[in-house]
Amino acid sequence: MIKNIRKSIDFALFTATPSSWDTSSSQQSKLGTYLQLCQDQINGMAIAPNKVDPNSQAKLKELKSKIKAKIAQLEKQKTSVSKSDKKELDLRIKELKEAEKEIEVIINSSTNYVFQTAAKPQFTYDKNKDTGVIKYDGSIGSLINEIKHAFQFESGQIDFFHDKNNLTGDPIPGLTYDVYDEIETYKRQYAYDGILKFTVALSKAEIIAAHATQKARNSLGIGRVDIKRMKDVKVDVIIKVADSYALDPLYDKLARKPLGISSSVKEVVNANKKRSFSVNSLGISSFDQKKSYIEFVKVYVSQSPYLYVKY
C-alpha cells in the first residue's frame, strides 16, 4: 500500500506541473484540486481488498469450482485421444489455469465487481462507484469471456473514456481496446466450452449466394460459424462477428495491433484510424507521439478526468 500511496502522491505532483504541450490557460496549476485528487486516490486505497460483494463472491467461487472441474475432465480425456487432440486439450487446460489466476486478481482488486445476466454480454466500468460490471448471458462460457475483459482492465490492456459531451451514458472502450483483446476472450470461452458458435457479417454477394441454396432457405444457419480448434480463433474471423449476418460487424473498427498503456502514443493513434471520433475526442494526436500512452493519460486526466485506466 505504501508503494501505491507514493505513486498517488507522485501522480498528483506530476499533474500539478504545467504541460509543456498545452499553451492554453488550462495549464494553470490549482493546487487544491490536485491535493484533493491525491486524497481521493489514497482514500480509495484505504478500502480493504476483496471488495467483491457477497453475491459476486459466490459467483466467483462457483466459477472457480466449475473451472477446476473442467480442467479435471479435460485431463481425463487426454488419456484416450489422438496426439493432435491431446495437444488441443493441453491448450484449453493452459487457458483455464490462466483463468484461475486472473480470477484471483479480480477478487483482490480495489475495484468492486458485480455480475448481471443480460441478452448482450459486455464488460463496462462505472468510475463514480469504481465498479466493473460484468454482464453475461447466464452461461459459464459467456461469464469466463467477460471476466477476461475485467482482467484486461485490471492489467492495463484496455481503458475506458467518457465523451465529455455525453456524461450520462456509460463510458465506451478506449483506444487500447483492440481486436486481440477480443481474441483472448473468445479463446478463453472456447477453452471452457470446447466450441464457439456465433454469427458473422456477410457481404451482399455472400447473402445472395447463401439464399440461393436450398439448404440455406431451409435453415437459420446463414452466417453461422462453429469453431472447434483454438488456432481458428483468429483476426480474420473475429473481426466479422456480428449480431446478425445482415448487420455491421461488432469489432471491425478495432485496432488490429495489440495495444496497452505501455504502447507509444504514435502506435495508439496509427492503430485507430477507424476510430477517428475517439481519437479526436481525446485530442491525443496533439500529444508527444514518442511518449507512452500512460504518459498521455496522466496529463489528460489532470485536465479532463474522463479517461479511466488502471496502472
N, C-alpha and C positions, 0 to 999 in steps of 0.2 A: 504493500500500500504506500509506503514511503516513496518508493520509486515513482509511483503514479502521481502522488501529490507534487513531487518535484517537477514531473513532466507538465502537470497542470499549471504550476507557477511559471515555468519556462514559457509555456504557451501564452499565458496572459501577458508576460513581458514582451514576447515576440509580437503579439497583436497590438501592443501599445506603441510599437515603433512605426513611424510613418512609412508607408510603402513607397519604394523608390520608383515603381512603375505607375503610380497614381498621383497625378499632379493636381487633382481636384481638392476641394475643401474637406472631403471625407477623410483625408489623411491627418486631420487634427486629432490628436490623442485626447480621449476622455477617460482619465484615469479611473474615475468611479465606475464607469461601465465595465472596464476590463477587470477591475478588482472584483466586481460582482460576478463576472463571468468565471473568474478563477474560483470564487467561493462556491458558485453553483456546481462546478465540476468536483470540487473537494467534497461538498455535501453529498453528491451522487456516489462518491467512493465510500462514504461513511455507511451507506446502506449495506447490510450484510449480504454476502454472496448467497447463491442458491435462492434467488428471488422468485423462482418459478412458482406460481400459485398452486394450491393443493390439487386442483383438478388437472392442471397441466403436468404437475409432478407425477400424478398417477398415469397420465397418458405416456409420459416418457419412460416410466418404469415398465409399462405394458409393452412399449415399443422395443425396449432393450431385451425383454424376455422373448419377444417374437423373433428378433434378430438372432439371438443366441440359439433358439430352437431351429431356425432356418439354417444357420451355419452347421449345426449338428446333422441336420437332414442332408445337406449337400456333401458333407464329409462322408456320410454313409453311402451316398450314391457313387462316390468316386471308386469304390471297390468293385463295381460291376459295369463299368462303362469303357468305351474305347479311349485310346490315348488322346485323341483330339477333344473328346467330350470331357475328359478329366482336366485338360488344360482350361476349358471353358468354365468348368466348375471352380477351378482354382481362382480364376479371375473374379468370379462372383463372390467367393469367400473373402478374397482380399478386400473387395469393396465393402462388404458388410462389416468386416473387422474395423475398417476405417470409420464406418458409420458409428460404431460403438464408441470410439474415441471422441468423435465430433459431438455426439450427444452429451458427453461429459462436459465438454467446453460450454455448451449451451446451458446445462444445468448450473454450472459455476459462474456464469456470466453475471455482471452487474445489471445487465439489461433484463427486463422481465419478458417472458414469452408466454403467449396464450394460444390456444388451439380452437379452431372453429371449422365445422363442416360447411362446405359451400359447393355450389354447382361448378364454379370456376376456381380451381385451386390456384393459390398465389401466396407469395410472401410480401407483406407490407410492414412499414415501420411508422410508429407514432412517436415523434420526437417529444411532444409535450408530456407524455407518460413514460418515455423511454421504454417503449414496449414493441416487441416484434410480434406481429400477428401472422400465425401460420394457418392458412386456410387450405383444407384438403377435402377430397370427395368422400371420405369415410373409409377408404381402403388403406391398408398398410403401405402399399406401393406408392400411392399418392402422398401420404404423410412423409415417407422417407425421402421422397423427391423434394418436397418443400422445406424440410428440415435442412437439407443440403444448402439451400439458399440462405437459411438463417446462419449456418456456419460460414458461408461465403461472406456474409455481412460482418460477422464476428472477426474474421481473419483479414478484412480489408480488400477482399476481391471485388465486392460490389458496394455501391453507395446509393444514396437517395437524395433527391432535392425537390424543393417546393418552388413552383413558379410564384415569384413574389406577387404577381397579379391575381393569383388564384390560391390563396392560403386556406380556403375552406375545404378543398379536396385533399385526397391522400397524396403523399409525396410519390413521385414517379422514380423508377430506377434511373440512376445516374450514368455518367459516361464510362465508368469502368465495368458496367454490366455488358458482357459480350456473349457471343454465341457459344463460346466454350464453357461459360457458366451453366448454360442450359444442357450442353452435352454431359457435363458432370452430373447434373441432377437426373438426367434420363438414364445414364449408366447406373446410377445408384438405384433407381427404381427397377431397372432391368435385373440388377443383381438379386433383388428380393423376389420379384415375380417370375423371372425366367423367360419373360416375353414382354414386348412393348406393343401395344395396339393403339394406333392413332390415325388421324386423317391428315392428308397433305393437300395443299392447294394445287389445283391443276390449271393449266392454261386453257384458253377457249378451244384450241385444237385438240387438246387431250380430253376435254369434257365431251366434245362432239364424237371423238373416236370411241370413248367409253360407252356413250349412249347408243352407239351404232351396233353394239354387240348384243346378242340375245341374253348372254349371261348377265351383263350389266343391267339390262332392263328388268330382269327378274330378281335382282338383289339390291341390297343397300350398301354394297361394298365399293362404290365408286370413290376413289381417292384413299381407300383403306390401305394401311401399311402395317404389317406384322414383322417385328424384328426379333430374331431368335439367336443372335450372336452379338457379343459385345463389340466386335470390330465394325458392325454395321451401324452403330450409333455414331454417326459422323456428320460433318458440317453440311454436306450437300443434301442430306436427308432432313436434319433438324430445322434448317432454315425454311423448309416448306411446310412445317407443321401448322395446321390451321383448325379453326372451329368447324369449318365446312370446306369441302373441296372447291366450292364456288366463291369463297371469301379470301381476303388477303392473308398471306402468311403472318404468323404471330411474331417471328423472330428475324424476318428478312432485313430489317433496318439495323440490326445489332452489329457492332464491330466484329470483324472476323479475324481478330487477333486477340490473344489472351492479354487482358489488362488488369491492373491493380493499382493501389495507391503508390507503389514504387515506380510505376511506369512514368516516362517523361511526359511533360505537357504536350510536346510535339507528337509523340506516339498516340496519346489520347485524342488529340484533335484530328490527326490524319486518319485514325481508325474509325472516326464517327462522322464521315462525310454524309451519311444518310440520315443523320440526326442533327441537322443544322439548327433546328429550333432550340434544342437543348444546349448546343454549343454557344449559340448567340445569347441565350438567356443567362448563361453563366459568365459570359464575357471572357472565357478562357483564352481566346485567340490573342488577346492583348497582353497576356502574361508572358514572362520569360519562357520561351519554348524549351530551353535546355534544362530547366528545373523539373523536379519530380512533381507528380500530381498532388501529393500530400502537401507540398510547399504552397501550391496554389490554394488548397483547401484552407490552410492556416490563415492566409491573407483574406480569402473570400469570406470566411465565417466571422472575421473580426469586423466586417462592414455590413454584411448581409447574411445573418445566421439562418440560411435556408438550405444548407447543404449538410447532409448527415453522413459521416464516415467514422468507422471505428479505426483507431490507430494507437 
